[in-house]
Each structure stands twice: as C-alpha cells, then as structure tokens.
Amino acid sequence: MFKWVNLFNPYDLYSKNSISLGWQKLKLYYKDLVAKYLPTTIKL
C-alpha cells in the first residue's frame, strides 16, 4: 500500500499547505468539476 500512497503524494496539495483555504474558496472550483464530470442525476 505504501507504494500507492507514495505515488499519490505529489497530488495531495491541501494537506501540505500551512494556510487553510476554507470551504468557501474551494467550493466554486469543486462545484465546476462536479458539473463537468458527473451527471446531474444518478440512476439507482
């Protein structure tokens, strides 16, 4: 498992930053990603 964690390490940006960006600043970024890559409804 350590191999995969080590490979993912460069992409883990937010936990390494000493300044917390807060949810409100990140909300628009993630909202746009969700709208781009996920359907508006999920079929169960």
TORPA-4810 file (N, C-alpha, C, O; in nm, 3 decimals):
<nodes>
NODE_1_0.082_-0.119_0.000_0.000_0.000_0.000_0.087_0.126_0.000_0.049_0.227_-0.060_M
NODE_2_0.201_0.121_0.066_0.287_0.238_0.073_0.328_0.286_-0.067_0.340_0.406_-0.089_F
NODE_3_0.348_0.194_-0.159_0.385_0.231_-0.295_0.282_0.325_-0.355_0.318_0.425_-0.416_K
NODE_4_0.152_0.294_-0.339_0.045_0.376_-0.396_0.031_0.509_-0.324_0.007_0.612_-0.387_W
NODE_5_0.047_0.507_-0.193_0.042_0.632_-0.117_0.157_0.722_-0.159_0.139_0.843_-0.175_V
NODE_6_0.273_0.666_-0.177_0.390_0.742_-0.219_0.371_0.800_-0.360_0.413_0.913_-0.386_N
NODE_7_0.307_0.725_-0.450_0.281_0.776_-0.584_0.179_0.889_-0.583_0.188_0.981_-0.664_L
NODE_8_0.082_0.883_-0.492_-0.021_0.985_-0.482_0.030_1.112_-0.413_-0.028_1.219_-0.430_F
NODE_9_0.134_1.101_-0.339_0.187_1.209_-0.256_0.201_1.344_-0.329_0.161_1.445_-0.272_N
NODE_10_0.254_1.352_-0.451_0.267_1.482_-0.517_0.134_1.550_-0.547_0.130_1.672_-0.564_P
NODE_11_0.025_1.475_-0.553_-0.105_1.532_-0.587_-0.184_1.574_-0.464_-0.291_1.635_-0.477_Y
NODE_12_-0.136_1.544_-0.348_-0.202_1.579_-0.223_-0.161_1.721_-0.184_-0.068_1.740_-0.106_D
NODE_13_-0.232_1.819_-0.240_-0.191_1.958_-0.225_-0.236_2.023_-0.095_-0.159_2.096_-0.032_L
NODE_14_-0.359_1.999_-0.055_-0.418_2.079_0.053_-0.370_2.040_0.192_-0.362_2.126_0.279_Y
NODE_15_-0.337_1.916_0.215_-0.294_1.877_0.349_-0.151_1.923_0.378_-0.109_1.922_0.494_S
NODE_16_-0.076_1.961_0.276_0.062_2.005_0.296_0.074_2.156_0.310_0.180_2.207_0.348_K
NODE_17_-0.033_2.226_0.281_-0.030_2.371_0.288_-0.058_2.418_0.430_-0.154_2.373_0.492_N
NODE_18_0.025_2.505_0.482_0.006_2.553_0.619_-0.111_2.652_0.629_-0.162_2.676_0.738_S
NODE_19_-0.153_2.709_0.516_-0.265_2.803_0.513_-0.390_2.728_0.467_-0.393_2.671_0.358_I
NODE_20_-0.492_2.729_0.551_-0.618_2.664_0.517_-0.698_2.755_0.425_-0.723_2.871_0.459_S
NODE_21_-0.739_2.704_0.309_-0.813_2.785_0.214_-0.960_2.799_0.251_-1.024_2.897_0.213_L
NODE_22_-1.013_2.705_0.323_-1.153_2.712_0.363_-1.246_2.664_0.253_-1.213_2.671_0.134_G
NODE_23_-1.359_2.617_0.294_-1.454_2.557_0.200_-1.509_2.660_0.102_-1.526_2.627_-0.016_W
NODE_24_-1.537_2.780_0.144_-1.598_2.879_0.056_-1.508_2.914_-0.063_-1.557_2.938_-0.173_Q
NODE_25_-1.379_2.916_-0.041_-1.286_2.947_-0.150_-1.272_2.830_-0.247_-1.249_2.850_-0.367_K
NODE_26_-1.286_2.708_-0.197_-1.271_2.590_-0.282_-1.403_2.546_-0.344_-1.403_2.467_-0.439_L
NODE_27_-1.514_2.595_-0.292_-1.646_2.549_-0.334_-1.670_2.566_-0.484_-1.716_2.473_-0.550_K
NODE_28_-1.640_2.682_-0.539_-1.663_2.706_-0.681_-1.579_2.614_-0.768_-1.627_2.563_-0.870_L
NODE_29_-1.455_2.592_-0.728_-1.367_2.503_-0.803_-1.425_2.363_-0.810_-1.434_2.304_-0.918_Y
NODE_30_-1.464_2.309_-0.694_-1.517_2.173_-0.691_-1.656_2.166_-0.753_-1.690_2.064_-0.814_Y
NODE_31_-1.735_2.269_-0.739_-1.868_2.272_-0.799_-1.857_2.263_-0.951_-1.934_2.191_-1.015_K
NODE_32_-1.762_2.335_-1.009_-1.740_2.328_-1.154_-1.692_2.190_-1.198_-1.734_2.141_-1.303_D
NODE_33_-1.606_2.128_-1.119_-1.559_1.994_-1.153_-1.673_1.892_-1.149_-1.684_1.807_-1.237_L
NODE_34_-1.755_1.901_-1.047_-1.870_1.810_-1.035_-1.963_1.829_-1.154_-2.009_1.731_-1.212_V
NODE_35_-1.990_1.953_-1.190_-2.078_1.980_-1.304_-2.019_1.929_-1.435_-2.092_1.884_-1.524_A
NODE_36_-1.888_1.934_-1.446_-1.823_1.891_-1.570_-1.818_1.739_-1.584_-1.840_1.687_-1.693_K
NODE_37_-1.790_1.668_-1.475_-1.762_1.525_-1.485_-1.872_1.432_-1.433_-1.867_1.312_-1.460_Y
NODE_38_-1.969_1.485_-1.360_-2.073_1.399_-1.306_-2.209_1.436_-1.366_-2.235_1.554_-1.393_L
NODE_39_-2.293_1.338_-1.386_-2.426_1.370_-1.440_-2.509_1.444_-1.336_-2.482_1.438_-1.216_P
NODE_40_-2.611_1.515_-1.384_-2.696_1.589_-1.292_-2.782_1.499_-1.207_-2.820_1.535_-1.095_T
NODE_41_-2.815_1.380_-1.258_-2.890_1.282_-1.180_-2.817_1.150_-1.185_-2.746_1.119_-1.281_T
NODE_42_-2.834_1.072_-1.082_-2.772_0.940_-1.074_-2.883_0.835_-1.073_-2.973_0.840_-0.990_I
NODE_43_-2.874_0.742_-1.166_-2.974_0.637_-1.176_-2.938_0.528_-1.075_-2.827_0.475_-1.076_K
NODE_44_-3.034_0.494_-0.989_-3.013_0.391_-0.888_-3.066_0.259_-0.935_-3.057_0.159_-0.864_L
</nodes>
